[in-house]
Amino acid sequence: MMTTIVFWLLFLTFVSVFAAQVARRVRLIAAAPNTFSLDDVPFRIRRFATDVILQKRTIQERPVAGLMHAFVFWGFVAFALYTTVEFLYGLGIVDLRYTAWFGRYRIFLAPFAVAVLVGITYLLIRRAFVRPIALGTHVSIESIVIACFIATLMITYLLTFRLEEGTLAGRINWWVHVLVILAFLALIPASKHFHLVISPITVFLKSPELGNLPNLDFEKEQVGLETVKDLGSKSVLDAFTCVECGRCQVNCPAWGAGKELNPKAIILQTQDALLAGDREKKLGEVYTEKVLWQCTTCGACENQCPVGIEHLPILIGSRRGLVSNGDAPEYLGAMYNNLERRSNIWGLGYDQRAKFVQAAGLETFDAARHDVLVWLGCAGSFDADFQKSLRSLFEILRARQVKFGVLAKERCNGDPAKRTGNEYMFQELANANIEDLKAAAPKKILTSCPHCVKTIGSDYRKFGYAVEVVHSSVFVEELTRHGSASLSGERSRRTDVSGPRQTVTFHDPCYLGRYGGKVDEPRELIARFGGAIREPVRNRDNPFCCGAGGGLLFADKEEEPGSRISDVRFKQLRDTGANTVVTACPFCSIMLKGAQASAGADTQFVDLMTFVKDRL
Amino acid sequence: MILVIAEQRGGRLNRATLETIAAAQQLAAIASLPVSVLVPGAGAAGAAGEIGALQVKEVIAVDNAALEPYTPDGFTAALQDAIGQLSPTYVLLPHTYQTRDFAPKLAARMDRALITDVTGVKSTGGQTAFVRPMFQGKLTADVTPQGSAPYFVTLQIGAYRADQAAKGAAAAPVRALAVKVDASAIREKPEAPFQQAKQAVDLSQAERIVSVGRGIKEQTNIAIAQKLAEALGAEIAASRPICDAGWLPMERQVGSSGQTVAPKLYVALGISGAIQHLVGMKGSSTVVAINKDPDAPIFEIADYGIVGDLFEVVPAIIDAVKQ
């Protein structure tokens, strides 16, 4: 009886410590503007299954550490009922420990306990002695304590098979087990181990769309995120979910190139500011403005996060707040002027686009006569270099009797404005383009620019304009699938490709591979037309950005050569040993060619469409 | 009367004032009105001398504590009082930063029209019209002011030449005009003016530029470009790789990550013409490109293109220029 009362007192004490800390965080979430959404529930359920239950995102990047974590996680889930039964007994509610099913369940748990012990020992050694940079520069004592707690729980469980119930040793063992659980409970809300409780919720609430930024409603005087109190409820939840694993950090191209931006620091600074109650503190001070402008919006942080954190709404949302207050960097001011006056990022006159349209023999799109509308984009309209690859695309289309046309006039789709937080300019450009596109009424839009695919194909949906937008790699892959080659399943081994294959490397554009998920089509095309790909580090749906995104195409003025993101990526591509880089995005091409010129290297660049055209 | 508001600092006249006087003289011929020039601020006497040599009726110096240092409130109040005393038909101002700061306020305060950024004056159907650009300079409009005088007009910088202003037969008289300003109505408290550190090389002002790209191959070859620059009296510039390599200082870089230039002559030596470079020099009046690669994008925008080895072409050009 006495022990039951003592247990109750301890239980209530620790649970109230836990509850008070959780309540504080819940209040902060509730006080934030509501940004939770539950669209596309089937997708969310699938992702919950893969990312939470199967631990896909935890394992895929760090297979060993990830699997060890999965052992611990699965063990925790398996032990939930065990803990419940022990507590029901301890609280004197009901003693289920001698039921037949519990006996079987208890034995069933043994392999889990061993797996958890193996896992936690590995993770403890990794954290305390191996110390990968992603986990931070100093060893967190609290993490060590938690790891020891977990090990203790498993050991005390295993000891129940050896120690007799009712003996002193047995009693002590039981008390150690439940006290560790109670202490654990009190420790987690204020630590990164809070992810145990809330990361399943955060993963479920994460937007199905990478980099989801709802349009600002100017009628409601929305201007973006200015101060801590403007952070949305999902961002606040994110801040408390962070497990500090550093996957966002090591995948961030800015951090990888030695810049100050560290996506993990952004989340932890958010957490600190929220807990400090600095509701009026400017986000430009919480994160520093300089850091906010270093993001290429490549999406690596958000995409690699195993606990459902969305970094881009914070980064771009804060940029919106800065732009609304006139605090954009100088190079963006120049670009915004170009967009405003000339509707393109270069500030060039549209007569140049007209000249190209005429010289390339392009027809004005007519829905009655044309299969697809080809969107040229800022690069296609003005960059003579990229126009060569567009001419290749046109040749391929003509060779395969695809009837296509272009709009009489185009404006920038607004991507550089959107990603740099100039929402007003983005919406102006988007609305004007949508009006023209609606009038032209194409069923399908084809473009060679992944940023145009993402913006027109996905961001324009938020204005109620939905049309299929395909990247040229996807379109041409389908178009040439049943060429002169056999129709067998062996698509990549076309019989008419003879002779040695050309060794190339392929740089996945972030907006194609990561945002668009199109990683097989370009590879299929390269293989089909006689290329052998040497994969660079960071490929497919987790490429290392070229450095152009998020308006940073214009930002390298202040940077030291050699430390540019493009320089880092160029070196990675060169390290494959392939002397030819195949690109599939005009901006990647511009950045990487710039890096190549600065490095004085003789690497060849070829756009995917020209690669195909030359071998058609 | 046509009243020109001069702009001066410490007795040094802003050259745009002379351009505005040239415009005022043209307007005087059309409207048959005399030209007077009001010089506001301390040190007005120094500037008044230079203006007095021009063909104007008189120079009016307005000195008042409210005018130093410059504040939009002080200028608006002082000039409103002066204009009230002088009752001009037209008030002409150079379209400078300072004018842009106070003139709209002054016109609004007096409830009069303000025609800005005017490039010409003409007479159409017996009416005086002011020509101004519209739609980013794509169209020009002839604007005739409505309502009662005075009409405020600002003149685009460079629309008239300073040396167009006709000299007078004799020096124009200079008189002082006292104005009343309520000092407490001046809300701005300006800090001491400062000069932004000047870039060591300001390529944006260069009339001729010889620019080097990767086609120059080696650092020692920069000398060839330098010789051409000397022969042409041009500044030397470069594309990004050259500056990255340290062959020329960063401040000589042209392009989206360097300076934006608009010289009369831009000679591109071994520059392929990547778009980031082109956006930095697209405003050049005449582009001469020398490149080995006939497909180089630079030829898309070059007025004169030479497909050839720059190490042969450039010495030949230097010889030709020297002769």
Interface residues (C-beta under 8 A of the other chain):
Chain A: R341 W346 G347 L348 A379 F382 D383 A384 D385 F386 K388 L553 F554 A555 D556 K557 P561 I590 K593 G594 A597 S598 G600
Chain B: Q136 R214 S239 R240 P241 D244 A245 S256 S257 G258 G273 A274 I275 Q276 L278 V279 K282 D295 P297 E300
